[in-house]
Amino acid sequence: DRKTVFAYDPAGNLVLLGDPAGRETRFDYVPGGALASITDCRGNTMSMQWDVAGRPARVINARGGETSFVHDAEGHVVAKSYDGMELATYEYDAAGNLQRMTDPTGVIVHTCDARGLPSSTVHPDGTEIQYTHDPNGNVSSITYPGGLTVTYEYDERNRVRHVRFGAAAVGLLYDRAGHLTAETRSNGCATAYRYDEGMFFREIAHARGQDSLAKIEQRRNAFGDIVEEAVSGMYRSYLLDEQTSVSHNELDQIIERDGRRYQYDEDGNLLAISDGSMSAEYDQENRLLSIEIHGTKTLYDYNGVGDRVAITQGDERLHLHHDVFGRLLFETDPSRRIRNRYVYAANRLVAVVNDRDEIFFYHADSRGSAILLTDEAGEVAVSYAYSPLGSVTVDARREVRNPFTYVGTYGVTDEGGGLYFMKNRFYDSATGGFMQRDPLWFAAGTNLYAYAKGNPLSYVDPSGLAAINDMSMMLGLSNFMGGLVGGMVAIVGGGLILGGSVIAGPGLLLGGGLYAASRLAVGFRQVDAAMRGEAVCNENSGYSIARSSFLGGIPFVKSVTYAVELNGKGVAWEVGKLLMGDYGAVLDAAEDVTDLNLIPEECVPAISGGTVTIP
């Protein structure tokens, strides 16, 4: 009898979760309902403490490491410390936008325009990113260091229609439901996207004029899972599960594989493999600081909001620079020489410009994995093939440095050796699982190490926090850059925890690429009345959306899809089940409402013609 058991206290808080194997995880709360601790079946405990205003003040991991936060009178986090030693400080403008952050990597400065939208970001090395916006608040241009300017045009629903950079361009077309149907490139290559009755990918065809470059055809079962795939006519059947000799413990950690023992710390981070082939170190927020694989050691640096900002391997060091949306925009070497610059259409990578100003365009499969890079003449420069779990084979016809391979067009970076960095944790394609426990615990199920629900053919997890299908990712092309940018976050007492960093307030919420500036978001919120089919306005402040999460399916959250208008009061109303399913990213500035009669009267002024609009 395989079943998952949930036990709740009289206030409706989850206090026990028992998985099908009988393993129990316990949750304790402070008076008022804020989470106080989580204890796994081995007795490892992570605890949280709150200040008198209900804001997160201290997080103590299972290893005993303490991360503490100081808030100002407005509720913004102004300082973060490790074991009493100040690690980062944060300063805000009068509107509450994050203006200046100081941490061990240096000082980063953000400025906003009169509407509170980002206008510039200056990184610790002095490199600057500049932003402009159209009247609807969409990003109309991004200027990179060195003079590259990328401009954006949008359709009537604020979806990216054209991306232009120098003499290069990418064009995008959508159907009425918001699915991407065609992508054109200035090098003469185009991609056609076709969908089945369930609105999942059925076919992706990459071509140069009349010549086919790659074609992907898929067949799915009744649940939307891919069971058969043809790539340029070569069929691969996924009806049978692969057999592997792997042993797990009661925490779903791999403890033995091919005779090698795996070792973890109390917080569930993979530390070492017994044959000496791998060892790793982590910080107090469970981020990978260093990893040594077969004698080669790599070091990682993070800034105060969790962005990975540097990679060091031997004598080589690469600095990574992100925009306010958490996207890797460009790289520099220690002498500040610009290496690659990356060009996006909303949440998806479309091109790379290298240090010789050569342009290469990305062509992807349904999972966002790069399968081709074409040059400015439309010739294939590199092609990639993948195993079901993500091991990559590269066929390079030209020398192209590209860290974005498996699920790469959605921001996942290839770390070599079969490892991939998925924003909040690392994925190992050799085992098909994560090296670190899920930062959001049971957001994606009871197995805290599973990647993509154990089905990497039909799902992806570019954030390392939630498995989502290809339809959800493509719908994310909607108004991604129109203000509040999609990300997977946990809402705890008005504070936003993302990638281990807590930044509270209606301003810049970074760490995993989140920017709030009085715009539209789509999330999930616990409202009892909503479970009875009623919509309820959220009268909390613009950044506090109850103790809940943007992720669906969390057992201790009654997840309902909401649109949230962050205009000071944070009015929320139910918009029914969106096509995005259980993915809590931002859609565009207009979403269909299932039944206007469910909308509370005080919310109706923000709605017109059956769509939710930003006033």
C-alpha positions as CSV (number, residue, x, y, z in Angstrom):
1,D,0.0,0.0,0.0
2,R,2.1,2.9,-1.3
3,K,0.7,6.2,0.0
4,T,1.9,9.5,1.3
5,V,0.5,10.6,4.7
6,F,0.0,14.2,5.8
7,A,-0.8,15.3,9.3
8,Y,-1.9,18.8,10.3
9,D,-2.3,20.8,13.5
10,P,-5.6,22.5,14.4
11,A,-4.4,25.6,12.5
12,G,-4.0,23.7,9.3
13,N,-0.2,23.6,9.3
14,L,1.5,20.5,8.1
15,V,3.3,18.9,11.0
16,L,4.2,15.5,9.6
17,L,4.8,14.0,6.2
18,G,5.2,10.3,5.8
19,D,6.3,9.0,2.4
20,P,5.3,5.6,0.9
21,A,8.3,4.0,2.5
22,G,7.2,5.1,6.0
23,R,9.9,7.7,6.4
24,E,8.7,10.8,8.4
25,T,9.6,14.4,8.1
26,R,8.4,16.7,10.9
27,F,7.5,20.4,10.8
28,D,7.3,22.7,13.9
29,Y,5.9,26.2,14.0
30,V,6.1,29.2,16.3
31,P,2.9,30.8,17.6
32,G,1.2,32.5,14.7
33,G,2.1,29.7,12.2
34,A,5.5,30.6,11.0
35,L,7.8,27.6,10.3
36,A,10.2,27.0,13.2
37,S,12.0,23.8,12.1
38,I,12.1,20.9,9.7
39,T,13.5,17.6,10.9
40,D,14.2,14.7,8.5
41,C,13.8,11.0,9.2
42,R,17.4,10.8,10.5
43,G,16.9,13.6,13.0
44,N,18.8,16.3,11.0
45,T,17.1,19.6,11.7
46,M,17.0,23.0,10.0
47,S,15.5,25.7,12.1
48,M,14.3,29.3,11.6
49,Q,13.8,32.2,14.0
50,W,11.6,35.2,13.4
51,D,11.7,38.8,14.6
52,V,8.7,40.4,16.4
53,A,7.4,41.7,13.1
54,G,7.3,38.1,11.7
55,R,10.3,38.5,9.4
56,P,13.0,35.8,9.1
57,A,15.8,36.7,11.4
58,R,17.9,33.6,11.6
59,V,18.3,30.3,9.7
60,I,20.4,27.5,11.3
61,N,21.2,24.6,9.0
62,A,21.6,21.0,10.1
63,R,25.4,21.4,10.3
64,G,24.9,24.2,12.9
65,G,25.8,27.1,10.6
66,E,23.8,30.2,11.2
67,T,22.6,32.7,8.6
68,S,21.1,35.8,10.1
69,F,19.3,38.8,8.6
70,V,18.8,42.4,9.7
71,H,15.8,44.4,8.5
72,D,15.1,48.1,8.4
73,A,11.8,49.8,9.5
74,E,10.3,49.1,6.0
75,G,11.0,45.4,6.2
76,H,13.9,45.3,3.8
77,V,16.8,43.1,4.5
78,V,19.8,45.4,5.0
79,A,22.4,42.9,6.2
80,K,23.2,39.2,6.0
81,S,25.7,37.4,8.2
82,Y,27.3,34.0,8.6
83,D,27.9,32.9,12.2
84,G,27.8,36.5,13.3
85,M,30.2,37.8,10.7
86,E,28.6,40.3,8.3
87,L,28.6,38.9,4.7
88,A,26.5,41.4,2.7
89,T,24.7,44.7,3.1
90,Y,21.9,46.1,1.1
91,E,20.7,49.7,0.5
92,Y,17.4,50.8,-1.1
93,D,16.1,53.9,-2.8
94,A,13.0,55.8,-1.5
95,A,10.7,53.5,-3.5
96,G,12.2,50.4,-1.9
97,N,14.2,49.2,-4.9
98,L,17.6,47.6,-4.2
99,Q,20.1,50.2,-5.0
100,R,23.5,49.1,-3.7
101,M,24.8,45.8,-2.5
102,T,28.2,45.2,-0.9
103,D,29.6,41.7,-0.4
104,P,33.0,39.9,-0.6
105,T,32.9,40.1,-4.4
106,G,32.6,43.9,-4.4
107,V,29.8,46.5,-4.8
108,I,27.0,46.3,-7.3
109,V,24.8,49.4,-8.0
110,H,21.4,49.4,-9.5
111,T,19.5,52.5,-10.7
112,C,15.8,52.8,-11.6
113,D,13.9,55.3,-13.7
114,A,10.9,57.4,-12.6
115,R,8.6,54.4,-13.0
116,G,10.8,52.2,-10.7
117,L,12.0,50.2,-13.7
118,P,15.7,49.3,-13.9
119,S,17.9,51.7,-15.9
120,S,21.4,50.5,-15.1
121,T,23.5,47.9,-13.3
122,V,27.2,48.6,-12.5
123,H,29.1,45.5,-11.5
124,P,32.0,45.4,-9.1
125,D,34.6,45.5,-11.9
126,G,33.0,48.7,-13.3
127,T,31.3,47.1,-16.2
128,E,27.8,48.5,-16.8
129,I,24.5,47.3,-18.2
130,Q,21.9,49.9,-19.3
131,Y,18.2,49.3,-19.8
132,T,15.4,51.2,-21.5
133,H,11.6,50.5,-21.5
134,D,8.6,51.0,-23.7
135,P,5.4,52.7,-22.4
136,N,4.1,49.3,-21.3
137,G,7.1,48.7,-19.1
138,N,8.7,46.1,-21.3
139,V,12.4,46.2,-21.7
140,S,13.0,47.9,-25.1
141,S,16.8,47.7,-25.1
142,I,19.8,46.4,-23.2
143,T,23.2,47.9,-23.8
144,Y,26.2,45.7,-22.9
145,P,29.7,46.8,-22.0
146,G,31.7,47.4,-25.2
147,G,28.8,48.9,-27.1
148,L,26.6,45.9,-28.1
149,T,22.9,47.0,-27.9
150,V,20.1,44.5,-28.1
151,T,16.6,46.0,-28.9
152,Y,13.2,44.3,-28.3
153,E,9.9,44.8,-30.0
154,Y,6.6,43.3,-28.6
155,D,3.2,42.3,-30.0
156,E,-0.1,43.5,-28.6
157,R,0.1,41.0,-25.8
158,N,3.6,42.2,-24.8
159,R,5.3,39.1,-26.1
160,V,8.7,39.5,-27.6
161,R,8.3,39.7,-31.4
162,H,11.7,40.9,-32.6
163,V,15.2,40.8,-31.1
164,R,17.8,42.9,-32.9
165,F,21.5,43.2,-32.2
166,G,23.8,44.9,-34.8
167,A,23.0,43.5,-38.2
168,A,21.5,40.3,-36.6
169,A,17.9,39.6,-35.7
170,V,15.5,37.0,-34.4
171,G,11.8,37.1,-35.1
172,L,9.1,35.2,-33.1
173,L,5.5,34.3,-33.9
174,Y,2.8,32.9,-31.6
175,D,-0.6,31.4,-31.8
176,R,-3.6,32.8,-29.9
177,A,-2.9,30.6,-26.9
178,G,0.6,32.1,-26.6
179,H,2.6,29.1,-28.0
180,L,5.6,29.9,-30.1
181,T,4.9,28.7,-33.6
182,A,7.9,30.1,-35.7
183,E,11.3,31.5,-35.1
184,T,13.3,33.3,-37.9
185,R,16.9,34.3,-37.9
186,S,18.8,36.8,-39.9
187,N,21.2,34.1,-41.1
188,G,18.4,32.5,-43.2
189,C,17.6,29.7,-40.7
190,A,14.1,29.2,-39.3
191,T,12.4,27.0,-36.9
192,A,8.7,25.8,-37.1
193,Y,7.0,24.5,-33.9
194,R,3.9,22.3,-34.1
195,Y,1.8,21.0,-31.2
196,D,-0.5,18.1,-30.5
197,E,-4.1,18.3,-29.2
198,G,-2.8,18.6,-25.7
199,M,-0.7,21.6,-26.8
200,F,2.6,19.8,-26.2
201,F,5.3,19.8,-28.8
202,R,4.7,17.4,-31.7
203,E,7.3,18.6,-34.1
204,I,10.2,21.0,-34.2
205,A,11.8,21.6,-37.6
206,H,15.0,23.6,-38.0
207,A,15.8,24.5,-41.6
208,R,17.9,26.8,-43.8
209,G,15.7,27.8,-46.6
210,Q,14.5,24.5,-48.1
211,D,17.3,22.4,-46.5
212,S,16.5,20.6,-43.3
213,L,19.0,21.0,-40.5
214,A,17.3,19.0,-37.9
215,K,13.8,17.7,-37.3
216,I,12.4,16.4,-34.0
217,E,9.1,14.5,-33.9
218,Q,7.5,13.2,-30.7
219,R,4.7,10.9,-29.7
220,R,3.3,11.1,-26.2
221,N,1.0,9.0,-24.0
222,A,-2.3,10.1,-22.4
223,F,-0.3,11.8,-19.6
224,G,1.7,14.0,-22.0
225,D,4.9,11.9,-21.4
226,I,7.2,11.4,-24.4
227,V,7.3,7.7,-25.3
228,E,8.9,8.0,-28.8
229,E,11.1,10.5,-30.4
230,A,12.6,10.8,-33.9
231,V,15.5,13.1,-34.5
232,S,16.1,13.7,-38.2
233,G,14.5,10.4,-38.9
234,M,16.4,8.3,-36.3
235,Y,13.8,6.9,-33.9
236,R,14.5,6.5,-30.2
237,S,11.9,4.6,-28.1
238,Y,11.5,5.5,-24.4
239,L,9.0,2.9,-23.5
240,L,11.4,0.9,-21.3
241,D,13.2,2.1,-18.2
242,E,16.9,1.8,-18.1
243,Q,18.3,-0.7,-15.5
244,T,21.0,0.7,-13.2
245,S,22.9,-0.7,-10.2
246,V,22.4,2.1,-7.8
247,S,21.6,1.9,-4.0
248,H,19.8,4.6,-2.1
249,N,19.3,5.3,1.6
250,E,16.1,6.4,3.4
251,L,16.7,10.0,2.3
252,D,16.7,9.0,-1.4
253,Q,20.5,9.8,-1.5
254,I,22.6,7.6,-3.7
255,I,24.9,5.7,-1.3
256,E,26.5,3.3,-3.7
257,R,26.9,3.2,-7.5
258,D,29.0,0.7,-9.3
259,G,30.8,-0.3,-6.1
260,R,31.6,3.3,-5.1
261,R,30.3,4.8,-1.9
262,Y,28.7,8.3,-1.7
263,Q,29.1,10.5,1.3
264,Y,26.8,13.4,2.4
265,D,26.7,16.0,5.1
266,E,23.8,16.7,7.5
267,D,22.2,19.1,5.1
268,G,22.1,16.5,2.3
269,N,24.9,17.8,0.2
270,L,27.1,15.3,-1.7
271,L,30.6,15.5,-0.2
272,A,32.7,12.8,-1.7
273,I,32.8,9.5,-3.6
274,S,34.9,6.7,-2.1
275,D,37.3,6.1,-5.0
276,G,38.5,9.7,-4.7
277,S,37.1,10.7,-8.0
278,M,35.1,13.5,-6.5
279,S,35.0,15.8,-3.4
280,A,33.1,19.0,-2.7
281,E,32.6,21.8,-0.3
282,Y,29.5,23.9,0.4
283,D,28.7,27.2,2.1
284,Q,26.1,27.8,4.8
285,E,23.3,28.2,2.3
286,N,24.2,24.8,0.7
287,R,25.8,26.4,-2.4
288,L,28.7,24.5,-4.0
289,L,31.9,26.4,-3.3
290,S,34.4,23.9,-4.7
291,I,34.5,20.6,-6.5
292,E,37.4,18.4,-7.4
293,I,36.9,15.8,-10.1
294,H,39.7,13.4,-11.0
295,G,42.3,15.9,-9.6
296,T,40.9,19.0,-11.3
297,K,39.5,21.5,-8.8
298,T,37.0,24.2,-9.6
299,L,36.0,27.1,-7.3
300,Y,32.8,29.1,-7.4
301,D,32.0,32.6,-6.0
302,Y,28.5,33.9,-5.3
303,N,27.4,37.5,-4.5
304,G,25.0,38.6,-1.8
305,V,21.8,37.6,-3.7
306,G,23.0,34.2,-4.7
307,D,24.2,34.8,-8.3
308,R,27.2,32.8,-9.2
309,V,29.7,35.5,-10.2
310,A,33.1,33.7,-10.8
311,I,34.5,30.3,-11.8
312,T,38.2,29.5,-11.1
313,Q,40.0,26.5,-12.4
314,G,43.7,26.4,-12.0
315,D,45.2,29.7,-13.2
316,E,42.0,30.5,-15.2
317,R,39.3,32.7,-13.7
318,L,36.1,33.7,-15.5
319,H,33.8,36.5,-14.1
320,L,30.1,36.1,-14.7
321,H,27.8,39.1,-15.0
322,H,24.0,38.9,-14.6
323,D,21.3,41.4,-15.5
324,V,18.5,42.3,-13.0
325,F,16.5,39.3,-14.3
326,G,19.2,36.8,-13.1
327,R,20.3,35.9,-16.6
328,L,24.0,35.5,-17.4
329,L,24.5,38.4,-19.8
330,F,28.3,38.4,-20.4
331,E,31.6,37.1,-19.1
332,T,35.0,38.8,-18.5
333,D,38.5,37.6,-17.7
334,P,40.5,39.1,-14.8
335,S,41.7,41.9,-17.1
336,R,38.1,42.9,-17.7
337,R,38.3,41.8,-21.4
338,I,34.8,40.8,-22.5
339,R,34.4,37.2,-23.5
340,N,31.0,35.9,-24.6
341,R,27.8,38.0,-24.6
342,Y,24.5,36.2,-24.5
343,V,21.3,37.4,-26.2
344,Y,17.9,36.4,-24.9
345,A,14.2,36.5,-26.0
346,A,12.5,36.7,-22.6
347,N,13.6,33.6,-20.7
348,R,15.2,31.8,-23.6
349,L,18.7,32.1,-25.0
350,V,18.7,32.8,-28.8
351,A,22.3,33.8,-29.7
352,V,25.9,34.3,-28.4
353,V,28.4,37.0,-29.5
354,N,32.0,36.0,-28.8
355,D,35.0,38.1,-28.2
356,R,35.7,38.3,-31.9
357,D,32.2,39.7,-32.5
358,E,31.2,36.5,-34.2
359,I,27.5,35.6,-33.8
360,F,26.1,32.1,-33.4
361,F,22.4,31.3,-33.1
362,Y,20.9,28.6,-30.9
363,H,18.6,25.9,-32.2
364,A,17.0,23.8,-29.5
365,D,14.9,20.7,-28.9
366,S,11.7,20.6,-26.9
367,R,13.7,20.5,-23.6
368,G,15.6,23.6,-24.4
369,S,18.8,21.7,-25.1
370,A,21.0,23.2,-27.8
371,I,21.2,20.8,-30.7
372,L,22.8,23.2,-33.2
373,L,24.7,26.4,-33.3
374,T,24.6,28.2,-36.7
375,D,26.8,31.0,-37.8
376,E,26.0,34.3,-39.5
377,A,26.0,32.6,-42.9
378,G,23.6,29.9,-41.7
379,E,26.2,27.2,-41.6
380,V,26.2,24.6,-38.8
381,A,29.1,25.4,-36.5
382,V,28.4,22.9,-33.7
383,S,25.9,20.1,-33.2
384,Y,25.0,18.3,-30.0
385,A,23.4,15.0,-29.1
386,Y,22.3,13.9,-25.7
387,S,21.5,10.7,-23.7
388,P,18.2,10.6,-22.0
389,L,19.8,11.8,-18.8
390,G,21.8,14.6,-20.4
391,S,25.2,13.3,-21.2
392,V,26.4,15.3,-24.2
393,T,28.3,14.4,-27.4
394,V,29.7,17.4,-29.3
395,D,30.4,17.5,-33.1
396,A,32.3,20.8,-33.5
397,R,33.0,22.0,-37.1
398,R,34.2,25.4,-35.7
399,E,35.7,26.4,-32.4
400,V,32.9,27.8,-30.3
401,R,33.0,28.2,-26.6
402,N,29.5,27.5,-25.4
403,P,28.6,26.7,-21.8
404,F,24.9,26.3,-22.6
405,T,24.2,22.7,-23.9
406,Y,21.7,20.5,-22.0
407,V,18.6,22.6,-21.2
408,G,21.0,25.4,-22.0
409,T,18.7,27.8,-23.8
410,Y,16.8,28.0,-20.5
411,G,20.0,29.1,-18.6
412,V,21.5,25.8,-17.5
413,T,25.3,25.8,-17.8
414,D,27.5,22.8,-18.7
415,E,30.2,22.4,-16.0
416,G,31.9,19.5,-17.7
417,G,32.2,16.0,-16.6
418,G,28.4,15.5,-16.9
419,L,27.6,18.1,-14.3
420,Y,25.1,20.9,-14.9
421,F,24.5,24.1,-12.9
422,M,20.7,24.6,-12.6
423,K,20.6,27.9,-10.8
424,N,20.0,26.7,-7.3
425,R,21.9,23.3,-7.3
426,F,23.9,21.0,-9.5
427,Y,22.6,18.1,-11.5
428,D,24.7,15.0,-12.3
429,S,23.8,13.4,-15.6
430,A,25.6,10.2,-14.7
431,T,23.1,9.5,-11.9
432,G,20.1,11.4,-13.2
433,G,19.8,13.3,-9.9
434,F,20.8,16.4,-8.0
435,M,23.9,16.7,-5.8
436,Q,22.0,18.8,-3.2
437,R,18.7,18.4,-1.5
438,D,15.8,20.4,-2.8
439,P,16.0,23.9,-1.2
440,L,12.2,24.0,-1.2
441,W,12.0,20.6,0.4
442,F,8.9,18.8,-0.9
443,A,7.9,21.3,-3.6
444,A,8.6,18.7,-6.3
445,G,7.6,15.6,-4.4
446,T,8.9,13.4,-1.6
447,N,12.2,12.6,-3.4
448,L,14.4,15.6,-2.7
449,Y,17.1,14.6,-5.2
450,A,14.9,13.6,-8.2
451,Y,15.4,15.6,-11.4
452,A,12.4,16.4,-13.5
453,K,10.1,14.0,-11.7
454,G,12.4,11.2,-12.7
455,N,11.3,11.8,-16.3
456,P,13.9,14.1,-18.0
457,L,12.5,13.4,-21.4
458,S,9.2,15.1,-20.7
459,Y,10.2,17.6,-18.0
460,V,13.0,19.9,-17.3
461,D,14.1,21.8,-14.1
462,P,16.3,24.8,-15.1
463,S,15.9,26.4,-11.7
464,G,16.7,23.3,-9.7
465,L,13.5,23.9,-7.8
466,A,10.6,22.6,-9.9
467,A,10.0,20.2,-12.7
468,I,8.1,21.8,-15.6
469,N,7.1,20.6,-19.0
470,D,8.0,22.1,-22.4
471,M,4.7,23.9,-22.8
472,S,5.3,25.8,-19.5
473,M,8.7,26.9,-20.7
474,M,7.6,28.2,-24.0
475,L,4.7,30.1,-22.4
476,G,7.4,31.7,-20.3
477,L,8.3,33.6,-23.4
478,S,5.5,35.9,-22.5
479,N,6.1,39.2,-20.7
480,F,9.2,37.9,-18.9
481,M,10.9,41.3,-19.1
482,G,7.9,43.4,-18.4
483,G,8.6,44.0,-14.8
484,L,8.5,41.2,-12.3
485,V,10.5,38.4,-13.8
486,G,9.6,34.7,-13.3
487,G,11.5,32.7,-10.8
488,M,10.8,30.0,-8.3
489,V,10.7,31.4,-4.8
490,A,9.4,30.5,-1.4
491,I,7.4,33.1,0.4
492,V,8.1,33.0,4.2
493,G,6.4,35.6,6.3
494,G,6.7,38.3,3.8
495,G,10.3,37.5,3.1
496,L,11.4,36.0,-0.2
497,I,13.8,33.0,0.0
498,L,15.5,32.3,-3.3
499,G,18.6,30.2,-3.6
500,G,19.1,30.5,0.1
501,S,19.1,34.3,0.0
502,V,16.3,36.3,1.7
503,I,15.5,39.7,0.2
504,A,12.3,41.2,1.4
505,G,10.6,44.3,0.0
506,P,8.9,45.5,-3.1
507,G,12.1,46.4,-4.8
508,L,14.8,44.3,-6.5
509,L,14.4,40.7,-5.5
510,L,17.4,39.0,-7.1
511,G,19.2,35.8,-6.2
512,G,17.5,33.7,-8.8
513,G,16.4,36.4,-11.2
514,L,13.5,38.1,-9.7
515,Y,12.6,41.8,-10.2
516,A,9.5,43.3,-8.6
517,A,8.5,46.8,-9.8
518,S,4.7,47.1,-9.5
519,R,4.0,44.6,-12.3
520,L,2.0,41.5,-12.9
521,A,3.1,38.1,-11.6
522,V,1.6,34.7,-11.6
523,G,2.0,32.6,-8.5
524,F,0.3,30.2,-6.1
525,R,-1.2,31.4,-2.8
526,Q,-2.8,29.7,0.1
527,V,-6.4,31.0,0.5
528,D,-8.9,28.6,2.1
529,A,-11.8,30.3,0.4
530,A,-10.3,29.7,-3.0
531,M,-10.5,26.0,-2.4
532,R,-14.3,26.5,-2.5
533,G,-14.0,28.2,-5.9
534,E,-14.0,31.7,-4.6
535,A,-11.5,34.4,-5.3
536,V,-10.1,36.5,-2.5
537,C,-8.3,39.8,-2.7
538,N,-4.9,39.9,-1.0
539,E,-4.7,43.1,1.0
540,N,-1.2,42.5,2.2
541,S,1.7,44.8,1.2
542,G,2.9,44.6,-2.4
543,Y,5.7,42.1,-1.7
544,S,4.1,39.9,1.0
545,I,2.0,37.2,-0.5
546,A,1.2,35.2,2.7
547,R,3.2,32.2,3.8
548,S,3.0,30.2,0.6
549,S,5.0,29.5,-2.5
550,F,5.0,30.1,-6.2
551,L,5.1,26.4,-6.7
552,G,2.1,24.1,-7.1
553,G,1.7,20.7,-5.4
554,I,3.4,21.6,-2.1
555,P,1.6,19.4,0.5
556,F,1.6,22.1,3.2
557,V,0.2,24.7,0.8
558,K,-3.2,24.7,-0.7
559,S,-2.0,25.8,-4.1
560,V,-4.2,28.0,-6.3
561,T,-3.2,29.9,-9.3
562,Y,-3.4,33.7,-8.9
563,A,-2.5,36.8,-10.7
564,V,-1.0,39.4,-8.4
565,E,-0.9,43.1,-9.2
566,L,2.0,44.5,-7.2
567,N,0.8,48.2,-7.0
568,G,1.2,48.9,-3.3
569,K,-1.6,46.7,-2.0
570,G,-0.8,43.6,-4.0
571,V,-4.4,42.9,-5.0
572,A,-4.8,39.2,-6.0
573,W,-7.6,37.4,-7.8
574,E,-8.0,33.8,-9.0
575,V,-7.6,33.3,-12.8
576,G,-8.3,29.6,-12.8
577,K,-6.0,27.0,-14.2
578,L,-3.6,28.5,-16.6
579,L,-2.0,26.6,-19.4
580,M,1.2,26.8,-17.4
581,G,0.0,24.1,-15.1
582,D,2.1,24.0,-11.9
583,Y,4.9,26.4,-13.0
584,G,5.0,29.6,-11.1
585,A,6.6,31.9,-13.6
586,V,5.4,35.1,-15.0
587,L,3.2,35.0,-18.0
588,D,2.3,38.1,-20.0
589,A,0.3,41.1,-18.9
590,A,-3.0,39.6,-20.0
591,E,-4.4,36.2,-19.0
592,D,-7.7,34.6,-19.6
593,V,-10.0,34.6,-16.6
594,T,-12.2,31.5,-16.3
595,D,-15.2,33.1,-14.7
596,L,-15.5,36.9,-14.0
597,N,-18.2,36.1,-11.6
598,L,-15.6,34.7,-9.2
599,I,-13.7,38.0,-9.1
600,P,-14.4,40.0,-6.0
601,E,-16.1,43.4,-6.8
602,E,-13.1,45.4,-5.5
603,C,-10.9,43.7,-8.1
604,V,-13.1,44.1,-11.1
605,P,-11.8,47.6,-12.1
606,A,-8.5,45.9,-13.0
607,I,-10.2,43.5,-15.4
608,S,-11.6,44.2,-18.9
609,G,-12.9,42.0,-21.6
610,G,-12.2,38.7,-19.9
611,T,-8.5,39.4,-19.3
612,V,-6.5,40.5,-16.4
613,T,-4.7,43.7,-17.2
614,I,-2.3,46.0,-15.4
615,P,-4.0,49.3,-14.5
